[in-house]
Amino acid sequence: MIRLLNLIRNEHMKIYRRLRTWILGGLLIVIVVLAALFSHSGYSTNDDNWKIRAAESIEHNQKELENPDVPAKFKQKMREDIALQQYMLDHNYPPTDSTLWGGTLSAAGLIIMVTLFTVIIAGDMVAGEFTWGTIKLLLIRPASRAKILLSKYLTTLLFAATLLIVMFITSLIMNGFLYGFQSLNLPHLTVNAAGQVREGSMLVYVFATYGLKLIELIMIVTMAFMISTVFRSSSLAIGLSIFIMFAGQIITLLLMRYSWGKYFLFANTDLTPYLEGQPLAEGMTLGFSITVLLFYFLLFIVLSWEIFRRRDVAA
């Protein structure tokens, strides 16, 4: 264990003594700040505006409920919206979008930047040793290949976690200054099947959103790490990883027209739709997506280990 910790510390030193790492971290903070400012630019400081819009929305939906041409599915959604809007008016709960929590939740969409920056690091973790010719020096250490590979993988995940924490804290503080910290105790509202509004912890909901996004991050980073063990060129490994990362979503849209498309990796990486009960395709469940992701995760790990173990790294 001590030897593994020393290897992880050594890998961290390699990452954080590079200027590239600090540039990526600074760039992430700048992106989060600019995104918060851009989102806040259309925000009105008039606290009564949301109440007027909520009342108008309730009146509009009530009229639409009397329309016989509106499908039952949409009427059910309107009833839920009416119950939610009325509850917000009765308890003076402003919309989440106009609070610091709305900005923090919106920032979850920027986790793709965390993923991108981590992919750059992951693509260089193993392939970079060949590029710089340091793989022989690494193997001189009295540590097995398994520990060397594990230390690199864990370091990559720790780096991703660090970026994610930096992004979350930056977003929370920035949106707090923009919208005010008075909404910290704002609850997360949901409507059950009986049409009753339930209050839940907003912090738990935010953590759940970020947690599900973290699963997506881990899967893509693990794939990039596996690619890094395949190629000796760090540039090729990083480039290919980034290409697959962005092309995966496009391929998903093309494959979802087929029933077997739901087994594709990128059709299951984003688990946040399950929070709202809206899976990507009919028949997909949270358990199904987790099972698919677990299969791909084990596949990437096994391939990484077998390729690294069998390769003549001293060549």
FENWO-V89053 format. One record per residue. N is the residue number from 1. SS is DSSP state (@ for helix, = for strand, . for the rest). NEAR is the number of other ideal C-beta (glycine too) atoms within 10 Angstrom. Layout:
# FENWO-V89053
N,SS,NEAR ; N,SS,NEAR
This chain:
# FENWO-V89053
1,.,6 ; 2,@,6 ; 3,@,13 ; 4,@,16 ; 5,@,11 ; 6,@,14 ; 7,@,21 ; 8,@,18 ; 9,@,11 ; 10,@,15 ; 11,@,21 ; 12,@,15 ; 13,@,11 ; 14,@,18 ; 15,@,17 ; 16,@,12 ; 17,.,9 ; 18,.,13 ; 19,@,7 ; 20,@,12 ; 21,@,17 ; 22,@,11 ; 23,@,11 ; 24,@,19 ; 25,@,17 ; 26,@,10 ; 27,@,12 ; 28,@,20 ; 29,@,16 ; 30,@,11 ; 31,@,15 ; 32,@,24 ; 33,@,14 ; 34,@,11 ; 35,@,19 ; 36,@,26 ; 37,@,13 ; 38,@,9 ; 39,@,17 ; 40,@,16 ; 41,.,8 ; 42,.,6 ; 43,.,14 ; 44,.,9 ; 45,.,8 ; 46,.,9 ; 47,.,10 ; 48,.,8 ; 49,@,13 ; 50,@,18 ; 51,@,15 ; 52,@,10 ; 53,@,12 ; 54,@,21 ; 55,@,13 ; 56,@,11 ; 57,@,16 ; 58,@,18 ; 59,@,11 ; 60,@,13 ; 61,@,18 ; 62,@,12 ; 63,@,10 ; 64,@,13 ; 65,@,13 ; 66,.,8 ; 67,.,9 ; 68,.,4 ; 69,.,5 ; 70,.,12 ; 71,.,8 ; 72,@,7 ; 73,@,8 ; 74,@,13 ; 75,@,15 ; 76,@,13 ; 77,@,13 ; 78,@,19 ; 79,@,15 ; 80,@,17 ; 81,@,16 ; 82,@,20 ; 83,@,18 ; 84,@,20 ; 85,@,22 ; 86,@,15 ; 87,@,17 ; 88,@,18 ; 89,@,14 ; 90,@,9 ; 91,@,11 ; 92,.,8 ; 93,.,19 ; 94,.,18 ; 95,.,15 ; 96,@,22 ; 97,@,14 ; 98,@,18 ; 99,.,23 ; 100,@,25 ; 101,@,23 ; 102,@,20 ; 103,@,25 ; 104,@,27 ; 105,@,21 ; 106,@,16 ; 107,@,24 ; 108,@,19 ; 109,@,11 ; 110,@,18 ; 111,@,21 ; 112,@,16 ; 113,@,18 ; 114,@,25 ; 115,@,26 ; 116,@,17 ; 117,@,20 ; 118,@,26 ; 119,@,26 ; 120,@,19 ; 121,@,25 ; 122,@,30 ; 123,@,27 ; 124,@,24 ; 125,@,25 ; 126,.,31 ; 127,@,25 ; 128,@,21 ; 129,@,22 ; 130,@,19 ; 131,@,17 ; 132,.,12 ; 133,.,8 ; 134,.,12 ; 135,@,19 ; 136,@,12 ; 137,@,10 ; 138,@,17 ; 139,@,14 ; 140,@,7 ; 141,.,13 ; 142,.,6 ; 143,.,16 ; 144,.,13 ; 145,@,15 ; 146,@,12 ; 147,@,17 ; 148,@,22 ; 149,@,21 ; 150,@,18 ; 151,@,22 ; 152,@,25 ; 153,@,24 ; 154,@,15 ; 155,@,22 ; 156,@,26 ; 157,@,17 ; 158,@,14 ; 159,@,24 ; 160,@,23 ; 161,@,15 ; 162,@,16 ; 163,@,23 ; 164,@,20 ; 165,@,12 ; 166,@,15 ; 167,@,23 ; 168,@,19 ; 169,@,13 ; 170,@,20 ; 171,@,23 ; 172,@,19 ; 173,@,16 ; 174,@,22 ; 175,@,27 ; 176,@,19 ; 177,@,11 ; 178,@,16 ; 179,@,23 ; 180,.,12 ; 181,@,13 ; 182,@,11 ; 183,@,18 ; 184,.,13 ; 185,.,9 ; 186,.,18 ; 187,.,17 ; 188,=,17 ; 189,=,20 ; 190,=,15 ; 191,=,18 ; 192,.,10 ; 193,.,7 ; 194,.,6 ; 195,.,12 ; 196,.,10 ; 197,=,19 ; 198,=,11 ; 199,=,13 ; 200,=,12 ; 201,.,12 ; 202,@,21 ; 203,@,15 ; 204,@,11 ; 205,@,18 ; 206,@,19 ; 207,@,13 ; 208,@,17 ; 209,@,17 ; 210,@,20 ; 211,@,12 ; 212,@,20 ; 213,@,22 ; 214,@,20 ; 215,@,18 ; 216,@,19 ; 217,@,22 ; 218,@,19 ; 219,@,20 ; 220,@,24 ; 221,@,26 ; 222,@,22 ; 223,@,25 ; 224,@,28 ; 225,@,27 ; 226,@,23 ; 227,@,25 ; 228,@,33 ; 229,@,23 ; 230,@,16 ; 231,.,20 ; 232,.,18 ; 233,.,15 ; 234,@,20 ; 235,@,13 ; 236,@,16 ; 237,@,29 ; 238,@,22 ; 239,@,15 ; 240,@,17 ; 241,@,26 ; 242,@,16 ; 243,@,10 ; 244,@,17 ; 245,@,19 ; 246,@,10 ; 247,@,11 ; 248,@,16 ; 249,@,13 ; 250,@,10 ; 251,@,15 ; 252,@,19 ; 253,@,11 ; 254,@,10 ; 255,@,15 ; 256,.,16 ; 257,.,8 ; 258,.,10 ; 259,@,10 ; 260,@,8 ; 261,@,16 ; 262,@,20 ; 263,@,14 ; 264,.,18 ; 265,@,20 ; 266,@,22 ; 267,@,22 ; 268,.,25 ; 269,.,25 ; 270,.,16 ; 271,.,21 ; 272,@,18 ; 273,@,14 ; 274,@,18 ; 275,@,13 ; 276,@,8 ; 277,.,7 ; 278,.,8 ; 279,.,18 ; 280,.,17 ; 281,.,11 ; 282,.,7 ; 283,.,8 ; 284,.,17 ; 285,.,10 ; 286,@,15 ; 287,@,9 ; 288,@,14 ; 289,@,22 ; 290,@,14 ; 291,@,11 ; 292,@,18 ; 293,@,19 ; 294,@,11 ; 295,@,13 ; 296,@,18 ; 297,@,16 ; 298,@,11 ; 299,@,14 ; 300,@,20 ; 301,@,16 ; 302,@,11 ; 303,@,15 ; 304,@,23 ; 305,@,17 ; 306,@,11 ; 307,@,17 ; 308,@,19 ; 309,@,13 ; 310,@,9 ; 311,.,16 ; 312,.,5 ; 313,.,17 ; 314,.,7 ; 315,.,8
